[in-house]
Amino acid sequence: MTPPSPPAEPTAADFYRVNRGGGLFSELVGQRIGARIAVFAHKHRIAPTVLTVLNLGVGCLVSVAVVATAGPIADGRMWAWPIGLLALVGWQIAYALDCSDGQLARVTGQTSPAGARIDVLCDVAAQIALVAALGSVAEAQVPDTPAWLLAAFAGTWMVNLVTSVMQAGPSAASMVPSTSTPVRLVKLIRDYGFVVAVAGAVLTVAPQWAIWLVGLFTLINGAFLAASIAFSGREALRR
């Protein structure tokens, strides 16, 4: 009698198939890189939580480097492009690790409430570091940057994270459910992978524009928060 064949190892396509989206850019870049990281992690028996913590470590280290060099770059004592490239690549690697932990957990049956909690907590910590980095560059380049703008930027930045966590629940709903290409292109402004790519590109080629980046995303995230409140309030009143 022929012994049964061992189960096939999951491929990158298997891991990618269970991705949670995140937007057009994230699906084309972060989720695909994450699937390959998940293949490596599964082969070497690396737990999803290890990938979660690596996301936090890489993201925070890059952000600390940006904060530490914001002043010297603004003063002309350092070139901007090496740190900008570090941010551009490092934040994408951190995000790919964030994508990979969920893929690995879902395909290998390692999901758990504790794992989901640490994933969200590490995301919060990594994004606080990123916001601090962008705020530091903006303030270093434009010393009279209003404190209220930096505070509003930090507060509204977390809107995307909060709403993405809410989308995982049974009462999740989308204000714009269409998946057409034009709509998905517009939604790039809320695609975390795309947003950190833009941030890294600005730090590489024109860090003096960081103040405009801070202002732009404050407006975008603030407007989305207001629209979400209106949308949810309308839905609640219909019940």
N, C-alpha and C positions, 0 to 999 in steps of 0.2 A: 504494500500500500504506500503510495507516495505521500510523504509528510506535507502538511499544508504550508504554503509559502508564507513567509513572514509578512506582516502588513507593510505596505509601501510607505516610505517616509514622505511626509507632506512636502510639497514643493512651494516655491514662491507664489505660484498661481493660487494654491490652496489658501495660503495666508492672506494674499491680497483679496481673495473673494469675500472674506469676512470683515473687510475694513469698514470703518464707520464714516467714510466720506471726509467731510471737512471743507469741501469746496473743490472747484475744478483744478486749481494749482496743486492742492494737497494730494488729490487723487493721482495726478500725473507725476508728482515728484516724491513728496514725503511718504505717502502710503506705499509706493512701489519700493523705495529704498527700505522702508520699514519691513516689508515682506521678506526682503533678502537678509535683513538683520535677524528676523524671526527664524529663518532657515538655519542660519549659523548658530543662533542661541539654542534651538531645538537639538541640533547635532551635538552640541557641546554641553547639553543638559543645564543650560543657564535659565534660571527661573524668571518669569515675567517681572517680578518685583525688582530683580537686579537691573533689568533694563529701565524700569521706572526711576530708580535711584541714579542710574547713569545719565538719564535725561536731565535730572536735577543738577548733577555734578557738572556736566558739560555746559549746560545753559548758564549756570551761575559763574563758572570760571570765565567764560567768554564775557559775560556782563561785567564782572569785576575788572577784567582787563580794559574794557571800554571806559569804565568809570575812572580807573587809575590814570589813563592816558588822555582824558578829555581836556584837562588843563594844558599839558604840554603841546597837544595838537593845536589847540586854539591859539597858543602863544607862538606857534611856528617852530617850536623846538623839536617836534617830531613830525614825520610824514603821516598823513591820515590813512593812506591806502592800505598799509599792512594791517592795521587794526580793523579797518573797514572790511577787508577780505576775511579776517579772522571771524568777525561778527557775521558776515554773509554766509560763510561756510559752517561755522560753529553752531549758530542758531538753527540752521537747517538740519545738522546732524542731531542736535538735541531733539528737534521736533520729530525726526524720523525714528528716534528711539522711543519717543512718546507714542508714535503710531504702532511701533512693533510690539510693545508690551501687550496691548489689547489683542492684536492679531494672534500672538503666541498663546495667550491665555484662552482665547475662544477655540482655537483649533485643537489644542491639546487638553482641553477640559480642566484648565487650572484657574478658572474664574472663581472669585470669592468676594463677599462684601468687603472684607479687609483689604483685598487687593484693589478694589474699586476706590476705596477711601484714600489709600496712600497715593493712588494715581492722581486723584483730584488735588490732594494736598501738595504733592510735588509740583503739579502744574501751577498752582497758585504761587508757590515759592519761586519757581523759575520765572514766572511772568512778573512778579514783583521786582526781581533782579533786572529783568529786561527793561521794565519801565524806569527803574532808577538809572540804568545806563543811558537811555535816550534822554531822560530829563537832565542828566549831568552834562551831556554833550550840548543840549540846547542852552543851558545856563552858562556853560563855559564859552560858547560862541557868542552869546548875547547876554552879557552879565545883568542887564536890567530886565530880563525875562520876568514877567509878573508871577508872584508866588501862587496866585489863584489859578493861573493857567496850568502850572505844573500839578497842582492839587487836583484840578478838574481832569487833567489828562490821566493821572494815576487812578482816579476813581472810575472814570468811564471806560478805561481800558479793560476792566474786569467784567464789563457787560457781556462780551462775547463768551467768556468762560462760564459765567453764571447761566446764560441762556443755553449753552451747549449741554451743561449738566441737566438743566430742566428738560431738554429735548429727549433725554433718555427715559423719562417717566412715561406712565400710561396715558397721561393727559397732554402729551406733547402735541404741538400744532405749529404749522408754518404760516407766516403772513403771506408769503409768496410761494405756493407749492409747485409752480411750474419748474420743469427741469430742462427747458429749452436752452440752447446755447447762448442766445442773447441775455437771458435772465441769469444764467450761470456766470457769464462774464461780468455782469453788473455786481453779482454777489461776491466777486473777488475781493471787494473792499472789506469783507468780513471773513475771508479765508486766512487763517492764521499763518499758514505756510507762505502765502503770497505777501502778507503784511510784513513778516520778518525779513523776507527777501528784499522788499522795498527799503526797509529800514537799513539793512546791511549795505545795499547799493548806495543809499544817501551817505552813510558814514564813510564809504569808500571814495566816492567822487566829489562830494560837496557837503561836508559835515556842517557848514554854515547854514544849510537848509534844514537842519534838525528842528529848529524852532517852528518852521512852517509845517514840518511833518507832525510835530506835537499838536499844533493848532488844528491841522486837518483831521487827525484821528480823534481829537476831542470833539469836534463838530460831528463827525460821522457816528461815533459811538454814542454821543449824547442824543443825536437824532434817532438812532435805532432804539435807544432806551425809551424815549418818549413814544415812539411808534409802537413798541412792544407793550407798554402800559396801556395805550389806547386800544390796541387790538385785543389784549387779554380782558380789559374792562368791558369791551363790547360783547365778547364771547360770554363773560360771566353774567351780564345782564340778560342775555338771551335764554338762560337756563331757568 
